[in-house]
Amino acid sequence: MRILLPLWLLLFCRLTLANDGSAEATAVGGIVLKREARISMEKERLTVGRDRVTVEYEFLNTTNQDITVEVAFPIPGYGLGSRYSPSFHGDLGSWHVWVEGKELKYQTEVKAVANPSPAVPGNSDGLDQAQLLRRMSIDIESFGHFQADGYITPDVQRLSKAQQEELTRSGLLDQGLPSWTVWKTYHWQQRFPAHKILLVKHEYAPELGLRYLDAASLRNDTKEQNATLSDSCVDPTLRSKLIVAVPNDNGFGGGGVIPTTWVDYILTTANTWKTPIKDFELVVERPKPEGRLSSYVSFCWDDKVEPQGPDMFVARSANFVPKHELRVMFFQVGN
C-alpha cells in the first residue's frame, strides 16, 4: 500500500519500540518474559513521535481471582551512534508509568552487549558484560559519560592501560571508544483484579537511531542501506524524492547529507499476554516543518492508514497479533 500525503509528508505502509510483557525475575540472566494467558490486552493506543512515545493499555484479568505478576517493558537496544549529535539524544531517564492514573515506582535492568566486530571473534554472542563495566566504574547507559563535542569518554580515559586492553579484548572498546549496545528493561510487580479493566500508561523520550544519508547511499542498493530503509518501508519513490532533496548533489554522490533519525518499538512482547489485542491503534506524529524544511515519515503497516490533521496519521487493527517490530523513520530536508 502506497500513499502520497500532502504537506510534504510521504508515508508508505506495510506491517513490520516495546509493549508490556509478563515477566519473571531470575537469579541469573535478569528479566525473562513469560506467557500469561489469563490476562488479555483489550486495547492499546501507541503514539510514536520523534521526541515522545506514549502507550496506553486496557488490561483485563479474565479469571475469578486476582493475579499478581511482574510486568516488563523492554526498550530497543541503542548504541553510541546517537550520542555523536546531542540534538538527537533521547532521555530514557524520563520513562514513567501510571496505573489507574497513579504514577508508580519501578525497577530498571540494564545490560551491555558488545557490538559485533571481526577483529574480536566471539564478541557478538549476546553475552551481557554489564558486570565488567560496573567493576571498572563505567556508566553503561551514558557510554562512560561520553562527550560528543570532543569524542571523549572520561570513565574510560581514567583507566589503566591494562584495563583498557581488557575492555578492547572483550569487544567493549573499539579504538578507544565505547562499542556496546545498551538494553534496558523497566519492570514492576502488578496486581490485576479479577474481571476488571486495569488502565496502564507509559511515556518516555526515545533514543533515536541516527544516520547521515547522502545521494550515493540513497542511490546504491547496498545490503546495509537496504536493511535500514526497508525496515520502515522506504521504497524507490521516497528514495527518489530524498535524492532530489540532498543539498548540492552533483549527480555523482557528491554534496551534502540528510540527517535521518528513527524510533524503534518492540511490538511482539504483547504476545506474552492472552492474544489477540482486541483493539489496537497506532498514531504516528510527524515533526512539524521548521522554516523552509520539509518533513517526511515512513513506517510499515498492513492495513489502512488515515491522516488526522496535517501532522498525525492513524492505523487501526482489530484482533491484532504482532508479528514484527516497528520502525518509524523521520526525514527533514530543505535549504
C-alpha positions, 0 to 999 in steps of 0.5 A: 500500500502506497500513499502520497500525503500532502504537506510534504509528508510521504508515508508508505505502509506495510506491517513490520519500540516495546509493549508490556510483557509478563515477566519473571525475575531470575537469579541469573540472566535478569528479566525473562518474559513469560506467557500469561494467558489469563490476562488479555490486552483489550486495547492499546493506543501507541503514539510514536513521535520523534521526541515522545512515545506514549502507550496506553493499555486496557488490561483485563484479568479474565479469571475469578481471582486476582493475579499478581505478576511482574510486568516488563517493558523492554526498550530497543537496544541503542548504541553510541551512534546517537550520542555523536549529535546531542540534538538527537539524544533521547532521555530514557531517564524520563520513562514513567508509568501510571496505573489507574492514573497513579504514577508508580515506582519501578525497577530498571535492568540494564545490560551491555552487549558488545557490538559485533566486530571481526577483529574480536571473534566471539564478541557478538554472542549476546553475552551481557558484560554489564558486570565488567563495566560496573567493576571498572566504574563505567556508566553503561547507559551514558557510554562512560559519560561520553562527550560528543563535542570532543569524542571523549569518554572520561570513565574510560580515559581514567583507566589503566592501560591494562584495563583498557586492553581488557575492555578492547579484548572483550569487544567493549572498546573499539579504538578507544571508544565505547562499542556496546549496545545498551538494553534496558528493561523497566519492570514492576510487580502488578496486581490485576483484579479479577474481571476488571479493566486495569488502565496502564500508561507509559511515556518516555523520550526515545533514543533515536537511531541516527544516520547521515544519508547522502545521494550515493547511499540513497542511490546504491542498493547496498545490503546495509542501506537496504536493511535500514530503509526497508525496515520502515518501508522506504521504497524507490519513490521516497528514495527518489524524492530524498535524492532530489532533496540532498543539498548540492548533489552533483549527480555523482554522490557528491554534496551534502547529507540528510540527517535521518533519525528513527524510533524503534518499538518492540511490538511482539512482547504483547504476545506474552499476554492472552492474544489477540489485542482486541483493539489496537491503534497506532498514531504516528506524529510527524515533526512539524516543518521548521522554516523552509524544511520539509518533513517526511515519515515512513513506517510499515503497516498492513492495513489502512492508514488515515491522516488526522490533521496535517501532522498525525496519521492513524492505523487501526487493527482489530484482533491484532497479533504482532508479528514484527517490530516497528520502525518509524523513520523521520526525514527533514530536508530543505535549504 
